[in-house]
Amino acid sequence: MPDDDLDGVWKALSDNTRRSILDFLRKGPRTTTEIVEAFPQLTRFGVMKHIDVLREAGLIHTREEGRQRINSLNVVPIRQIYERWVGKFEELWSSHLLRIKEDAEGKKRPNQG
């Protein structure tokens, strides 16, 4: 996924309520009514707006079963963010932390002589 396509994912993840909805959906698919009931501090309209942002970002899938909408988590965009950003920096920081640990313990690195 190109970085431009990830902009919507970053926008969706920037809101605490939307992150909480994603956490709620980690437990399994939920109807829109169940999501509304889980967030009593929000109006139904407010929850639906958040769901729309998450759906547009590709973070949730919604399917209709009769009169109900079933919402489920889509982890693919989150995995893409991990691979694009976290994974690359994880190796960098791991090597820095290892060097700090070795320096603190007084160990010499192979290229130190």
Z-matrix of the N, CA and C atoms (Angstrom, degrees):
N
C 1 1.458
C 2 1.531 1 108.18
N 3 1.345 2 117.54 1 124.23
C 4 1.470 3 120.32 2 177.77
C 5 1.528 4 111.66 3 -63.15
N 6 1.339 5 114.99 4 154.48
C 7 1.464 6 119.89 5 -178.58
C 8 1.524 7 112.44 6 -55.92
N 9 1.339 8 117.46 7 -35.72
C 10 1.470 9 120.06 8 179.62
C 11 1.526 10 110.98 9 -61.13
N 12 1.333 11 116.31 10 -36.55
C 13 1.460 12 120.12 11 179.01
C 14 1.525 13 111.57 12 -70.20
N 15 1.324 14 116.71 13 -24.76
C 16 1.462 15 120.42 14 179.49
C 17 1.520 16 112.48 15 -79.52
N 18 1.331 17 117.81 16 -12.33
C 19 1.467 18 120.19 17 -179.84
C 20 1.528 19 111.34 18 -57.34
N 21 1.326 20 116.98 19 -42.02
C 22 1.461 21 120.49 20 179.03
C 23 1.522 22 112.21 21 -65.63
N 24 1.326 23 116.00 22 -33.38
C 25 1.466 24 120.38 23 177.88
C 26 1.522 25 109.42 24 -67.53
N 27 1.345 26 116.45 25 -46.57
C 28 1.471 27 120.03 26 178.41
C 29 1.524 28 110.53 27 -59.95
N 30 1.336 29 116.41 28 -42.22
C 31 1.468 30 120.10 29 179.48
C 32 1.529 31 109.97 30 -61.49
N 33 1.323 32 116.02 31 -45.58
C 34 1.467 33 119.78 32 -179.25
C 35 1.525 34 111.12 33 -63.12
N 36 1.318 35 116.74 34 -39.99
C 37 1.465 36 120.69 35 -178.60
C 38 1.523 37 113.28 36 -75.83
N 39 1.326 38 117.01 37 -11.94
C 40 1.471 39 119.98 38 -177.09
C 41 1.528 40 112.83 39 -74.26
N 42 1.317 41 117.12 40 -12.11
C 43 1.465 42 120.85 41 -177.32
C 44 1.528 43 110.68 42 -103.83
N 45 1.325 44 116.31 43 128.21
C 46 1.463 45 121.64 44 -177.90
C 47 1.531 46 112.57 45 -60.17
N 48 1.321 47 117.53 46 -39.46
C 49 1.467 48 120.06 47 -179.95
C 50 1.523 49 110.70 48 -63.63
N 51 1.316 50 116.98 49 -42.73
C 52 1.466 51 119.59 50 179.26
C 53 1.530 52 111.09 51 -65.87
N 54 1.324 53 116.95 52 -38.13
C 55 1.470 54 119.05 53 175.52
C 56 1.527 55 110.34 54 -63.13
N 57 1.326 56 116.67 55 -38.03
C 58 1.474 57 120.44 56 178.13
C 59 1.525 58 111.07 57 -65.61
N 60 1.317 59 117.05 58 -37.94
C 61 1.466 60 120.48 59 176.85
C 62 1.529 61 109.70 60 -63.73
N 63 1.328 62 117.13 61 -42.32
C 64 1.466 63 120.01 62 177.41
C 65 1.527 64 110.83 63 -62.41
N 66 1.330 65 116.69 64 -41.25
C 67 1.471 66 120.03 65 176.49
C 68 1.524 67 110.66 66 -60.12
N 69 1.322 68 116.53 67 -41.32
C 70 1.465 69 121.63 68 178.64
C 71 1.530 70 110.44 69 -62.35
N 72 1.328 71 116.65 70 -39.96
C 73 1.465 72 121.11 71 -178.60
C 74 1.528 73 112.54 72 -75.88
N 75 1.327 74 118.09 73 -14.48
C 76 1.471 75 120.26 74 175.85
C 77 1.523 76 111.03 75 -61.32
N 78 1.317 77 116.32 76 -26.45
C 79 1.471 78 121.09 77 -178.93
C 80 1.525 79 111.96 78 -76.11
N 81 1.327 80 116.08 79 -12.24
C 82 1.453 81 119.97 80 179.45
C 83 1.514 82 111.03 81 138.03
N 84 1.336 83 116.81 82 168.34
C 85 1.464 84 120.92 83 179.89
C 86 1.529 85 111.32 84 -58.31
N 87 1.329 86 115.58 85 145.34
C 88 1.466 87 122.03 86 -179.15
C 89 1.523 88 109.02 87 -138.77
N 90 1.320 89 114.85 88 148.57
C 91 1.464 90 118.93 89 173.54
C 92 1.525 91 108.36 90 -74.50
N 93 1.318 92 115.49 91 160.75
C 94 1.460 93 119.61 92 176.64
C 95 1.521 94 109.98 93 -59.85
N 96 1.324 95 117.55 94 -38.57
C 97 1.469 96 121.31 95 178.30
C 98 1.523 97 110.95 96 -60.43
N 99 1.321 98 117.66 97 -42.23
C 100 1.466 99 120.66 98 178.42
C 101 1.528 100 111.35 99 -62.92
N 102 1.321 101 116.28 100 -38.10
C 103 1.471 102 119.54 101 178.26
C 104 1.522 103 109.69 102 -66.86
N 105 1.329 104 116.48 103 -44.43
C 106 1.474 105 120.63 104 178.08
C 107 1.527 106 109.90 105 -57.82
N 108 1.316 107 117.49 106 -44.93
C 109 1.467 108 121.32 107 -179.07
C 110 1.528 109 112.12 108 -66.34
N 111 1.327 110 117.32 109 -29.14
C 112 1.465 111 121.14 110 -179.80
C 113 1.529 112 112.22 111 -76.64
N 114 1.322 113 116.97 112 -14.71
C 115 1.464 114 122.00 113 -179.02
C 116 1.527 115 109.54 114 -126.12
N 117 1.335 116 117.03 115 68.98
C 118 1.472 117 121.03 116 -175.06
C 119 1.530 118 113.64 117 -64.78
N 120 1.322 119 117.73 118 -17.30
C 121 1.460 120 120.56 119 179.07
C 122 1.532 121 111.76 120 -75.63
N 123 1.334 122 116.89 121 -9.89
C 124 1.465 123 121.75 122 -179.55
C 125 1.522 124 110.42 123 -111.35
N 126 1.325 125 114.71 124 153.01
C 127 1.460 126 119.28 125 173.18
C 128 1.528 127 108.77 126 -78.48
N 129 1.317 128 115.94 127 162.19
C 130 1.467 129 120.00 128 175.93
C 131 1.527 130 109.75 129 -57.89
N 132 1.332 131 116.16 130 -42.08
C 133 1.461 132 120.96 131 179.23
C 134 1.528 133 110.48 132 -60.73
N 135 1.322 134 117.29 133 -42.65
C 136 1.465 135 121.65 134 179.38
C 137 1.521 136 112.01 135 -62.10
N 138 1.325 137 116.21 136 -44.70
C 139 1.466 138 120.41 137 178.44
C 140 1.523 139 110.11 138 -62.14
N 141 1.327 140 116.62 139 -42.69
C 142 1.463 141 120.00 140 -178.72
C 143 1.526 142 111.59 141 -64.83
N 144 1.328 143 117.06 142 -34.85
C 145 1.471 144 119.42 143 175.83
C 146 1.528 145 110.61 144 -64.27
N 147 1.336 146 116.17 145 -42.36
C 148 1.465 147 119.72 146 177.75
C 149 1.528 148 110.80 147 -63.61
N 150 1.323 149 116.93 148 -42.07
C 151 1.463 150 120.85 149 178.02
C 152 1.527 151 110.11 150 -60.84
N 153 1.326 152 117.52 151 -41.20
C 154 1.466 153 120.87 152 178.44
C 155 1.526 154 111.63 153 -60.32
N 156 1.332 155 117.18 154 -43.52
C 157 1.472 156 120.82 155 179.05
C 158 1.529 157 109.73 156 -62.74
N 159 1.328 158 116.40 157 -44.32
C 160 1.464 159 120.63 158 179.48
C 161 1.527 160 111.44 159 -64.30
N 162 1.319 161 116.83 160 -39.21
C 163 1.467 162 121.07 161 179.00
C 164 1.529 163 110.46 162 -66.69
N 165 1.337 164 116.68 163 -45.31
C 166 1.467 165 120.33 164 179.49
C 167 1.526 166 111.54 165 -61.82
N 168 1.325 167 117.07 166 -31.55
C 169 1.465 168 121.48 167 178.55
C 170 1.527 169 111.74 168 -79.97
N 171 1.327 170 116.73 169 -7.76
C 172 1.454 171 120.85 170 -179.62
C 173 1.517 172 113.87 171 81.33
N 174 1.333 173 116.81 172 12.08
C 175 1.462 174 120.44 173 -177.58
C 176 1.525 175 113.27 174 -83.46
N 177 1.321 176 116.86 175 -19.15
C 178 1.462 177 120.03 176 174.13
C 179 1.527 178 109.18 177 -135.89
N 180 1.317 179 113.94 178 152.06
C 181 1.464 180 122.07 179 172.75
C 182 1.521 181 106.86 180 -109.55
N 183 1.313 182 115.75 181 142.77
C 184 1.459 183 120.47 182 177.33
C 185 1.524 184 108.28 183 -125.66
N 186 1.317 185 115.35 184 131.91
C 187 1.465 186 119.80 185 174.91
C 188 1.523 187 107.69 186 -128.84
N 189 1.298 188 115.50 187 151.59
C 190 1.459 189 119.82 188 -179.84
C 191 1.518 190 109.91 189 -100.43
N 192 1.323 191 114.06 190 133.84
C 193 1.465 192 121.75 191 173.58
C 194 1.515 193 106.29 192 -126.52
N 195 1.307 194 115.49 193 101.48
C 196 1.464 195 119.41 194 -175.38
C 197 1.520 196 109.25 195 64.34
N 198 1.326 197 115.65 196 -122.77
C 199 1.467 198 120.02 197 -179.31
C 200 1.527 199 112.36 198 -94.66
N 201 1.315 200 116.60 199 2.12
C 202 1.462 201 119.98 200 -177.70
C 203 1.517 202 111.64 201 -104.67
N 204 1.332 203 114.37 202 148.88
C 205 1.458 204 120.96 203 172.10
C 206 1.523 205 107.48 204 -106.83
N 207 1.319 206 114.98 205 125.46
C 208 1.459 207 121.21 206 178.91
C 209 1.529 208 107.48 207 -102.52
N 210 1.324 209 115.85 208 123.76
C 211 1.466 210 122.35 209 -178.39
C 212 1.519 211 109.18 210 -108.29
N 213 1.325 212 116.02 211 134.08
C 214 1.463 213 119.76 212 178.05
C 215 1.523 214 109.88 213 -135.99
N 216 1.315 215 114.52 214 152.06
C 217 1.456 216 122.21 215 -177.89
C 218 1.519 217 110.64 216 -73.05
N 219 1.320 218 116.58 217 137.95
C 220 1.458 219 122.94 218 172.59
C 221 1.527 220 106.73 219 -114.79
N 222 1.317 221 117.41 220 108.21
C 223 1.465 222 120.79 221 -175.14
C 224 1.525 223 113.65 222 -84.19
N 225 1.317 224 118.50 223 -6.03
C 226 1.464 225 121.03 224 -176.18
C 227 1.532 226 112.12 225 -57.44
N 228 1.341 227 120.46 226 -49.40
C 229 1.472 228 118.32 227 179.63
C 230 1.531 229 113.10 228 -62.45
N 231 1.319 230 117.07 229 -33.80
C 232 1.466 231 120.17 230 178.58
C 233 1.524 232 109.45 231 -67.78
N 234 1.314 233 116.74 232 -40.28
C 235 1.467 234 121.20 233 176.90
C 236 1.526 235 110.42 234 -63.39
N 237 1.327 236 116.95 235 -39.17
C 238 1.459 237 120.46 236 179.02
C 239 1.526 238 111.08 237 -65.03
N 240 1.318 239 116.85 238 -38.68
C 241 1.465 240 120.24 239 175.93
C 242 1.522 241 109.52 240 -63.71
N 243 1.313 242 116.20 241 -43.26
C 244 1.466 243 119.81 242 179.14
C 245 1.529 244 110.31 243 -58.90
N 246 1.331 245 116.21 244 -49.40
C 247 1.464 246 119.98 245 -177.90
C 248 1.524 247 111.78 246 -65.04
N 249 1.324 248 117.05 247 -37.66
C 250 1.467 249 121.30 248 -176.42
C 251 1.517 250 112.18 249 -76.67
N 252 1.318 251 117.72 250 -38.48
C 253 1.461 252 120.45 251 -172.82
C 254 1.515 253 113.76 252 -115.57
N 255 1.294 254 117.95 253 -57.35
C 256 1.469 255 120.85 254 -173.04
C 257 1.521 256 111.05 255 -66.54
N 258 1.319 257 117.06 256 -49.09
C 259 1.456 258 120.71 257 -177.89
C 260 1.513 259 113.00 258 -57.00
N 261 1.324 260 117.49 259 -41.68
C 262 1.465 261 121.20 260 -179.56
C 263 1.520 262 111.71 261 -65.50
N 264 1.312 263 116.42 262 -41.47
C 265 1.458 264 119.89 263 -176.98
C 266 1.520 265 112.34 264 -81.89
N 267 1.322 266 116.60 265 -22.28
C 268 1.460 267 120.58 266 179.86
C 269 1.530 268 110.53 267 -60.81
N 270 1.330 269 116.79 268 -44.95
C 271 1.464 270 120.70 269 179.82
C 272 1.527 271 110.80 270 -63.90
N 273 1.321 272 116.46 271 -42.38
C 274 1.464 273 121.02 272 178.86
C 275 1.522 274 110.80 273 -59.37
N 276 1.329 275 116.48 274 -49.72
C 277 1.464 276 119.88 275 -177.93
C 278 1.514 277 111.86 276 -69.56
N 279 1.315 278 118.02 277 -32.70
C 280 1.463 279 120.46 278 177.67
C 281 1.520 280 110.50 279 -62.21
N 282 1.339 281 116.96 280 -43.24
C 283 1.465 282 119.33 281 179.77
C 284 1.524 283 111.00 282 -67.42
N 285 1.334 284 117.52 283 -36.93
C 286 1.470 285 120.21 284 176.98
C 287 1.523 286 110.91 285 -64.68
N 288 1.314 287 116.82 286 -43.88
C 289 1.464 288 120.39 287 -179.97
C 290 1.525 289 111.42 288 -65.68
N 291 1.333 290 116.94 289 -37.56
C 292 1.456 291 120.17 290 177.36
C 293 1.523 292 110.19 291 -63.66
N 294 1.324 293 117.10 292 -42.65
C 295 1.467 294 121.31 293 178.60
C 296 1.527 295 110.80 294 -62.45
N 297 1.319 296 117.58 295 -42.60
C 298 1.471 297 121.21 296 177.99
C 299 1.530 298 109.80 297 -62.25
N 300 1.332 299 116.38 298 -43.43
C 301 1.467 300 120.54 299 179.22
C 302 1.519 301 110.44 300 -61.09
N 303 1.342 302 116.53 301 -46.64
C 304 1.463 303 120.32 302 -179.86
C 305 1.523 304 111.23 303 -63.32
N 306 1.326 305 117.12 304 -41.26
C 307 1.467 306 120.61 305 177.81
C 308 1.522 307 110.73 306 -62.43
N 309 1.321 308 116.29 307 -41.54
C 310 1.463 309 120.29 308 -179.27
C 311 1.529 310 111.39 309 -66.71
N 312 1.325 311 116.31 310 -32.89
C 313 1.459 312 120.54 311 -180.00
C 314 1.524 313 112.44 312 -88.19
N 315 1.328 314 116.52 313 -3.45
C 316 1.462 315 120.81 314 178.67
C 317 1.516 316 114.01 315 75.67
N 318 1.328 317 117.87 316 19.97
C 319 1.464 318 121.31 317 179.22
C 320 1.518 319 109.48 318 -82.49
N 321 1.334 320 115.80 319 146.56
C 322 1.460 321 120.98 320 177.00
C 323 1.521 322 108.88 321 -94.64
N 324 1.307 323 115.41 322 139.18
C 325 1.457 324 121.09 323 175.61
C 326 1.526 325 108.38 324 -84.15
N 327 1.337 326 118.18 325 155.33
C 328 1.466 327 121.40 326 -176.57
C 329 1.524 328 114.17 327 -54.00
N 330 1.316 329 119.55 328 -35.32
C 331 1.462 330 121.04 329 -177.20
C 332 1.531 331 112.42 330 -87.47
N 333 1.336 332 118.56 331 5.74
C 334 1.461 333 121.98 332 -179.02
C 335 1.518 334 112.04 333 -85.74
N 336 1.266 335 117.49 334 -25.98
C 337 1.459 336 120.48 335 178.64
C 338 1.450 337 116.71 336 88.28
